[in-house]
Structures are given as C-alpha cells and as structure tokens.
C-alpha cells in the first residue's frame, strides 16, 4: 500500500526525458541513465509514485500516421519551428506490444530502475491503454475478432473512423479507437469489449504489465463501461465470431484478478463525464478530478466549494492536478497569482496530489505526445520557490495522513458578499497538529470569518504562522471560538497557517 493516506504522484514523459538526457551525455540514453541523484530529488520532494509515460513498444505504422497527419503536423511546427522527422516518434498510446521499448533498454532496464525507485520509497506507475491498440499490433492479423468491425459502407461514409486492414481472414474494415464525441484516432484500432475472448486476453496483458510495475494509469477508463460501448458502437460491438456479447463492466473482474496476483497494486483511472464515483466503486484507487480542475480554471470559488462538499471517501480517492500531458501547462493556463492560489487549494486537499514534470519550474509549452523533443524554456525561479514551500506543507504529517474537513466561511459584515469568494479547510494530525488553509479565490479583495473546528480554542491565545508567506498572528481563543478567524485578503491571497498555542 502507499505510505501516505494522501500521496503524491509525479508524471514524466520518458521520451522527452531520455532525449534531453542523451543530449547531455552525448550518446543514446536508456532507463539506466535515469540518475540516482534525480530519483533522490523526487523522494526529497515528497513524491510517492513516479509515472513513466510512454515506456511501451510502439511501431512504424503509428509513427507514419503521426508524421503525415496534417493537423498534428501543424501543432508540431508551432512548437518546434526547426522540426526534424526524427522528432516525431508516434503516440505512446498506440501500443504495439506491452514490452518496454527497445530504445529505452527493454524490460531489463525497467526492472533495474524499478528496484532503484523502490530503494528510495518510490513506486512505479505505467500506462495501460485498454480501449485500442496500434495499427500494427499482432492481434490485427492474428485475432481480428478482438476488434470492432465495420463494412465498406462505413468506410465510404466515415473514412476518419474506419480503415481497411490485412488479416489472416483477408482484408477487413476495422474501426479506429475513439470516444463517442470525437472522430477516431487514426493511429489506433478499437478493441471490442463485448467479445469475451478479448476481455480474457486484455486481463492477460494487464497481468503481464502488473509484473513490471506497482500500478497503472488506465487511459480513458470510462470508455469500457457498458453504456459507453453502446453509445459509441451500438450493434457494431456484437462479437464477429458469433459468441454471445459480454454485458458486464470489464473493470471489476480485471482489477480483482490483478490484485489476487499482486496485492496492493495501484489503479488510477483517467475518467470524465461524471463517471468518477462509478469507477471508484468498481475498484479504482483514484480517479481524475477534472471537475476540480475546470472549476479552478474558471475561477469560480462557489463551484469549487460545492465540489468539495462531496463525501470524504470520494475526495480521498480523487487525483488533483493543475496540469498533465493532456492539459495546458498551468503556468500558461493560470495567471501567476491565480496559479499560486489554485495550487494551494488543489494540492493541500485530500486525495492523490498529481504533479507533472516541468510544472514546478514554470514550463509553459504543452508538448504533443507524438513528439520526442521539446523546446528549451527558462526556469521561473519564483514559481519554483513557491512550489518548494507548498510541497513542504503537503509533506507535513497532518496533511499527508491526518483528518480533513471543509470549513464554513461567513460574512464579515452585513452587506459584504465577498465571503462567497473564500475557500477554507483544516487538517488535524494524530499528535494534535493543526493546519488551516484559506484562499480568497477571486479577482477582488475580500473579507470573511472562518468558523474554526477546534473545541480547545477558548481560554488561551493562539499563534497562526503562515508557511507560504510572511504572515504571523496571535489571536484570542475566546474570540476565535465565538466569531471565527477574521480574514482580509487581497485578490488571490492565500495562507497555509500552522495553528498552535501562543
């Protein structure tokens, strides 16, 4: 199991990381070249899980699609005006085989890296892409019954969603992987989870992956839910081999079988459409909290507060993030003051704190997953210093494993409605440590009273010391208990107070 109730995860794009490592070494780099000093830095930052994005073997078919797709190529050139053909590596989500890419040193190099991570108390998370495979996966020729099939009419009317492929049964029209709201991903083919043989084969793949790591991030996990399959494919998902269609969700059985073989194995779901709680109930340890991200990005304090009113069980199993490889970089998406306030809220909440390589340094350029190189960017030293202070708060025992509760914010006086813009919550540790997080999440100054949850406040003076800023106050406990803590904060102002007897 993870060492903290509320752990931290760090995402690294392996291709980008090793390309930059190779440039510094003057030779090709593999997973053996991920330095011990770098792993020690991640452990010192308080990370618990390292997600290596994109370790699996991809093939020439996906790479060719990535290099010739006109829309994607425009995106590459906007990021890299000096683009070279070798910079386009193909999507890591067009998996040809669940074996570590030969360029990265293969399974043996991953095993050595996993052991080095483990010695530093770090767990290894890898990708599992359940919805689709690469165009040149061995199953395309050998087991075409594993895929959603179309016909010539589909290919004529929806050429962006179907493709003619060669199989052992002759040419067939198979569907590209997709979700129901967007065109297909042209470097992939859609697996058919109504086919029992495919489900069994994918559990086998998942068991193999589980032998190489400590957990998986499951790409677009909600697409495997039965009603999502019906919405996207309807009758086309009827198994081509004539067997009865499977109706139950794939995840409960798959997760249970993996955990029987690998107790404590970690499952993280990329999930949208409000299906997070459902997938938590089906066995996932954590689910993406895109709803929190959206509300923070919209700068809507009341919507954030409403979202945090969900049950503590749901909160504890939510993965909080301000960026990842699919989202814009936080330093570009959030103005600086908003970024700091959003980070103080998101990463001091219960759940999995999910960080992205380059986030602490203020990288602003989102890099396409099809690329193996990114532009150089300057380090934002002020932002890096802020994140160092924030991580020191996230690593406090009370915040890693204590009790959390959302607090009530009240008007400071009758006609003042700015209290609605405040967010406040508290942590209490096993030894009585108290942490109070407050933010005026708005573009104007505001005032409020925060109702504090501690019964021992009366009869003494209390000290409040801000761990991310210079504020340091002493307040009478009787007044704190009666009226709450008075706050007068500028726009986007925030505090992380240590609260103790004065």
N, C-alpha and C positions, 0 to 999 in steps of 0.2 A: 504494500500500500504506500501511498505518498506520505512523506514525513510530516506534512502540514495539512491541516483541515482546509486551508485556503492557500494553495500553492501557486507558483509562478512558472510560466512556460515561455520559452524563447525560440522563435522561428528563425531558421537560417536557410536561405536559398543555396543549396550545395553547389550548383553550377557556378553561380556568381562568386561564392566564397573561394572555391578552388581556382577559378580563373585569376582572381586577384592574388591568391597565394602563389600561383605559378609565375606570375609576373615578378613577384618579389624574390622568388627562388631562381628564376632564370631557367626553369625546366617544368615539364608537366607535373601537376600535383595530384595526389590521391588523398583518400581519407586518412592515411597515415601521416599526412602533412598538416592535419589539424593539430596545432601545437598544444602541449600540456599547459603552457602558460595561459593560452586562450581559454582552455577549459577551467583553469583555476580562477580566471577573472569572472566567468559566468557563475561559478559556485559562490564567489565572493559577493556578487551582486544579489545573491539570494535566489537564483533560479533553481528549480527542482526538476524541470523537464526540458530537454532540448529536442525540438522538432527539426529534423533534417528534411527539408522539402526537396523532392525530386531525385532520390537516390536510384530509382529503378531503371532497368534497361529499357530504352526507347529504340525505335528503329528508323530506317531510312524513309519509309512511307510517310510517317508523321512529319519527319523533318522536311520532306519535299513539300508537303501541304503548307507547313509553316513558312517556307521560303517563298512560295508563289502566291499566297493569299493576298490579294491587292489591299484590302482594308488593314490587315495586320501589318503588311509591309509599310504602309504609311505611318502607322504607330511606331514602328521601329525607327524609321528615318527621322521622325520628330524628336525622338530621344537621342539617337546616335546619328548625326549627320554624316559621320565617317564610317557608316555601317559596312561590315565585311560579311561575305557569305558565311564564313565560319562562326560569326556571332549568333546566327540563327540555329539553335540547337534542336528545336522542336519542343512541343509541350511535354512537360513531365507527367501530365495527366492522360497522355496517350501511351499507356503502359504496354509494352510488347511482352514483357516477362517479369515476374516478381523475383528478380535476381539483381543484386547491386550492379550498377552499370560498370562495364569493363574499364571504362576510362577512370572510374573512381577507385579502382583497386579490387572490385568484386566483393563477394560475401566475406572473404577472409579479412580484408581491410576494415570492413564494418564491424566484424566481431572484435577486432583489436581496439577499435575506437569505443565500442560499447563497454569494454572492460575498463578502459581509461576513464570514461564517464562515470562508471559505477564506483570506481575508487574515490571519486570526488563527491559522491552522493547525488549524482545526476542520473535521471532516467532518460532513455532514448525513445522518441516518438517518430514513427514513419508514416508515409501515406498509404491509404488503402482506397482504391478508386473502384467502387463496386458497380457503377452504372454502365460502364462501357470499357472497351479495350481499344488498343491501337488497330489500325487497318491491317497490319502485318502480324498480328497475334497468331499463334499456331492453331487456335481454335477456329479461325475463319475458314481454313481449308479442311481441318480435321473434324470439327464439330459445328457445322453451320446451323444445326438445330438449336444451338445455345443463343442465337441472335434473333431479334425481331426482324421478320421478313416482310418485304413489300413486293410489288409486281411492276411490270413495265408501265402501267398507267400511273402508279405512284411516282416512278422515276421521271416520267414525262411532265407531270403536273407539279411536282415538288423536288426538282433536282438538287436543291440545297439540303434536303432531308434524307435522300436515298442515294445508293451507289451500287453499281454492278460490280460484283467481285467473283473471282475464280475460286471454286471449292472442289472437293472430291466428287461432288454430285453435279459438277458442271457449273456454268455461270448462274449466279443468283443475284437478286436485288435485295440488299440488306439496308436497314435503317441506320442513319448516323445517330450517335448518342445525343440526347438533348433533354431539356426540361420543357414543359408544355407551353411556355410563354415566349420562347425564342427559337430561331432557326437552329438546325443541328450543328454540332461541332464536326467539321468536315474531316478532321484527322482521326475520328473515332467511329466505332460501330456499337450499336445499342444491344446490351445483353437483355435476355428475356427471363424475368424472374417468375413468370408463370410456368416455366419449364423446370420440373423437379431435378432433372439431371444437371442443369446449370446451377441450381442452388447448391447441390451437393458439391459440384466442382468448385464453386466460389468459397464454400466453407473450407475445402481443402486448401485453396490458395491463402485464405485468411490464417489457417493453422500454420502454414509454412512461414508466412510473414511474422506470426507471433513467436516463432522460434528464433527470430533475428533481432527482436527489439522488446521494449517494455510496454508499448502501447501504439495505437494507430489513430490518426485523424482521418475520418471517413468522409470522403468528398461527396457533397450533395446528398447526404444520407436520406433525406426525406423523399427522394425520387423512387426509393424502393418500397414505400408504403403502398398497400394495395390500391387505394383510391387514386394515388398519384399515377400509378401504372394505368389504371382505367382512363383517367383524364387524358393522359398523353397518347396512349396507344389503342385503347378500346379492344376490338376484336382482333386487331393485328398481333396482340400479345398471346393469342391462343397458340399453344405449342405446335410447331410444324410437324413433329413426329407422331401426332395423334394421341398423345397421352393426356389424361385429364389435367386441366390447368390448376396449378397451386393457387390457393386463395389467401393463406395466412401471410403475415409480415415475415420477411426474411430475418429480421434482426434478433428477436428473442432467442430463437434456436441457435443462430450463429454465435451470438455473444455467450450463451450458456456453454456451448461446446468448447469454445476457446478458453473460457475460464476454468472448465474442468481440467483442461490440459495445462493451463498457465494461470494459476490462481493470482489474483491481484492485477491482471492485465488491464490496461487503461484504454477506455474507448471515449474519444472526443468526436462529436458529430458536427459537421458543417450543416446547418439546417436553417431554413427560412419559412415564411408563410404562416407563422404562429404554430408550428408543429413541435416546438422545443419540448414542452412538457410531455407530449406523447412519446417522443423518443427517449426522454429520461425514464419514463415508465417501462420502456421496452429494454432497458438495460444500460443505456449510455451513462457514463460517469459525468460527462459535461457536454453541454450543447452551446453553440454560438449564441451570444446575446446581441444579435444585430439590432433588436428593438432599442436597447440602451444606447448603442452607437448612434442610431438615427435620431433619437431624442436629444442627445448631447450635441450632435451636429446641427440640429435645428435650433439649438439654444433655447429650449423650452423647459424651464425648470419645473413647471407644474406637471408636464408629461413625464419627466424623469421621476419626480416624487411619486406619481401614480404607479409607474412601473416598479418602483422599489417597494410598493405595498404588497407584492406577491408573497406567497408563503416562503418561509426561510429555507425549506427543502429545495424549492425551485431556485432561489437565489444562490444557494451553496453549490449548485450544480450548473451554474451559468458561467460561460467563459467570456470575460470582459476584455474588450480591446478598443483601441482608437485607430489602429491600422493593422493590415496584414497584406499578403501579396495580392488580394483581390480589391482592396480598398485604396483610395488615395493616401499618400503619406500624410500623417497627422500634422506635420509642420506646414504642409501646403493647404490642407483642408480646414484647419482651425487657425484663426489669428493667434498671435503669441499669448496674449492674456487668456483667451478662451481655452487654448490648448492646456495651459497650466491648471486652470480650474477644472476642466474636463478630466484631466489625468488624476487630479487629487480625488475626484469623485469616483471615477471608474476603477482605479487600481487600489483603492482602500475599501472597496466593497467586499462582501463575502463572495466566494467562488474562485474560479481559476483566473489569475491575472495573466493576460496573454500579451506578450511583447514581440516586436518584430525587429530583426537586426537592422541597425541604422536609425531606429526611432529615437534612441537616446541622444544621438549625435545630430539630429535635426535634418536628416536627408529629406529632400522634397520631391524627388523624381521617382514616381512609381515605374517599375521595370516590368515589361511584359514577361510572362513565364516562358515564352518561346525563346527568349534571348539568354545568352550565356555571358554577356558583358553589360556593364552599366557605366554611365559617365562618372567621372570624379566629381565630388562635391565638397565644399568646405564644411568643417565641423562648427556647429553652433555651440560655443563653449558655455554660454549662459544657460541654454537648454540642458546641456549635459550636466551642469552643476545642479540644476533643478531636479532632474531625474535622480541624481545621486542622493539628494535629500529625501525625495519621495520614496525611493527604494529602501532607505534606512527606516522609514515609517512602516512600509509594507512588511519589513522583516522583523518588526517588534513582535515578541511572543503573543501579546494580546491580539494583534492584527492577523497573525498567521494562524492562530488556533483558539482565540477567545470567543466570547459571546457578543453578538452584534445586534443592534436594534436601531430602527429608524426613529427619529425624534420629531416632535411636533414643533413647528415654528408659528409664533403668534404675533399679532400686530404690535408695533412699538407704541402707537397711539391711534386714536380713533379713525382719522381719515387717511392714514398712511397704509397704502396697499402693497408697499414694496416687500412686505414679509412673504408674499407669494413667490418671490424670486429666490428664496433661500432654500438650501438643502442642508440637512444636518443629520448626523448619525453618530453612534457611540460604540466603542468596544470596551469590554472589560475582560482582563486576563485572569488566569487561575490564582494569581497571587494578589489580586485586587487592583492591578494596574488599570488606569482609565485613560482612554484616548477619545477625544472629541474632534470630529471632522465637520467643518462648516464651510459653506460657499455661498456667496451672492452670485448666482448663476444668471447674470443679466448684464445688459449694456448700460445700466444706470446705477448710481449709488443707492443703498437701501439700508433699512433698519428693521430689526425684529427682536423678539425674545425667543430663546430656545429653551424649551422645557427639558431639564436635565433628569436623568432616570435614577439617580443615586440617593438612597434613603438616608445615608450618613452625612449629608451636607450640613444640616443645622448645627449651630453651636461652635463653629470653628471657621477659620479663614482658609481659603483655597487658592492655590497658585495655579495659573494657566500659562504654560510655556509653549510657544509655537515652534514646532520642529522644522517648518519650511520657511520661516520668516523671523523677523526680529521681535515680534510682539511678546510681551511678558507682563501678565497682570496678576493682581491679588484681589479677590472678591470675598465679601462676607457670605458665609454659607447660608445664613438665615434668609438673606435676600435671594440667593440663587434658588433655594428651595421654594420660596414663595412666588417669585415672579419669573424665574429663569435667568439665563445669561443674556444680557443685552449686547447686541452686535450692531455696529455701524460700519459697514464695509463699502469700499468703492466698487465700481463695476468690475466683475470677475474676481473680486477679492476672495481669498480663502485662507483658512487656518487649519493646522493639524495640531491641536493642543494636547500636551501631556497634562493631566489634571491630578494634582496631589495636594496634601495638606500644606498650608503655608507656614 
